[in-house]
Amino acid sequence: MRPDNEQIKLAIGKSESTLKRWGASSCAMAGPLALWKARTSKLQEQAPPIDTITAHDWVWPAYKYLREFSIGIQTPEEIHELTGVDLETGQRFCERAQYLFSLPSGVGDRHRMQIYHPGSRSSDPARRLVCPASPEGPEDKDVVESLAQTLSSAARDQRTGTIVAGGLESYAHSVWYSRGIAVFRDPDKPERACDFVKMLEAIGIERGDILWYCFKSDPAERSKFLPRWKEMFEINWRNSPKPINPPNRKSNAPEKWFGIAPRLDRYIAKIQSKSPGIFGFRFLMLMGFIVLSKTPLPTLEKDRSRTAASKSNEGDVIAHIEGQGITSSASGAGITKARQPDILSDNVNSGQP
């Protein structure tokens, strides 16, 4: 549709004197019409509407599906009615959650999984579910709600989808159980560390909001590996790596290690802890690995350090999954109590990252 002179005047938003001058020219309204065309062409080139997929659309339905399926009381059909997750998608979720469940770290488990307590009337013991432990504190919930939309959008964007998938896989294989930071072991093999940093940037966490950690048994001793990490990520004195005690101070291996975690203060309404939101971020990364990532799962070797008692506690969950036609390689440690990790505290069971 070609607008008339009056419509063009309204669209331009110029002063009355300017409109009179243009209208008096030999080519009536030629200038305003060109401006109108330029304005409408810019409107057509604007970005599509902002993605509105939130944590309530993908994080919590998937979490509920995994939790209820792992408990094993309801049928898959009933869980589908409860969560809206179809059986095929739910099976994929369970396979990826089982992989995280079985992933070892040193002599223990790499990931915190939900603990199910049957109740005082039941004689069954509490058991570890094939489902990431959900955050309970307000700081952690703030982080999940704030970053779930950005993570989902970046994972489905053609420009950043591969970056997010690589970062989620990197985090899943590198997170330190008790402290919630991603630990990378060798500057000669920095691929996973680079993937994780690229993913942080893809979801809007800038370099200035990334925390870096080095491992030192003796704070006074200079590391020959730290300069290589700093050069790799262009780290300067404004955000220099913080020293952190390694899990085994008698070993020289941690000198090569490098820790990375996001600073999450700006996503939290009220900060109440030393490491705010780190548990919520861990939960979101694991749910992202389960729901958003489509990378093939590596084959895990059996962890011979698992005890027979631990396997017995988890037998009911594994039997239920196998009974629904989902292949699983069962392994896992005994019951562990989820708690808010403190990155810099030494008064925690550090474990082996």
LINNORWO-V280856 format. One line per field, one symbol per residue. phi: phi as a letter, one per 40 degrees, with the letter a starting at -180 (. if undefined). burial: b if it has 16 or more other C-alpha atoms within 10 Angstrom, else e. A space follows every 10 residues. Layout:
BEGIN
phi->???
burial->???
END
This chain:
BEGIN
phi->.cccccccdc ccgccccccc ccccccbdgc cdcccccccc ccccccccdc cbcbcccbcc dccccccccc cgcccdcccc ccbgcccccc ccdccccccc dcccagbbcc bcbcbbbchc ccccccaccc adcccbcccc cccccccccc cccccccccb dcccdccccc cdcbccdcbg bcbbcaccbc dccccccccd ccbgccdcbb cbbbbbcbdc cccccddccc ccbfcbccac cccbcccbcc ccdcdccabb accbdccbca cbbcbcgccc cddccccccc cccbcccccc cccccccccc cccccccccc ccccgbcabc aicccbccac cbdccccbcc gbc
burial->eeeeeeebbe beeeeeeebe eebeeeeebe ebbeebeeee eeeeeeeeee eeebbeebbe bbbbbbbbbb bbeeebeebb eeeebeeeeb bebbbbbbbb bbbbbeebbb bbbbbeeeee eeeeebbbbb bbbbbeebbb bbbbbbbbbb bbbbbeeeeb bbbbbbbbbb bbbbbbbbbb bbbbbbbeee ebbbbbbbbb bbbebebebb bbbbbbbeee eeeebbeebb eeeebeeeee bebbbbbeee eeebbbbbbb bbbbbebbee eeeebbbbbb bbbbbbbbbb bbbeeeeeee eebeebeeeb bebbeebbeb beeeeeebbb bbbbbeebeb bbbeeeeeeb bbb
END
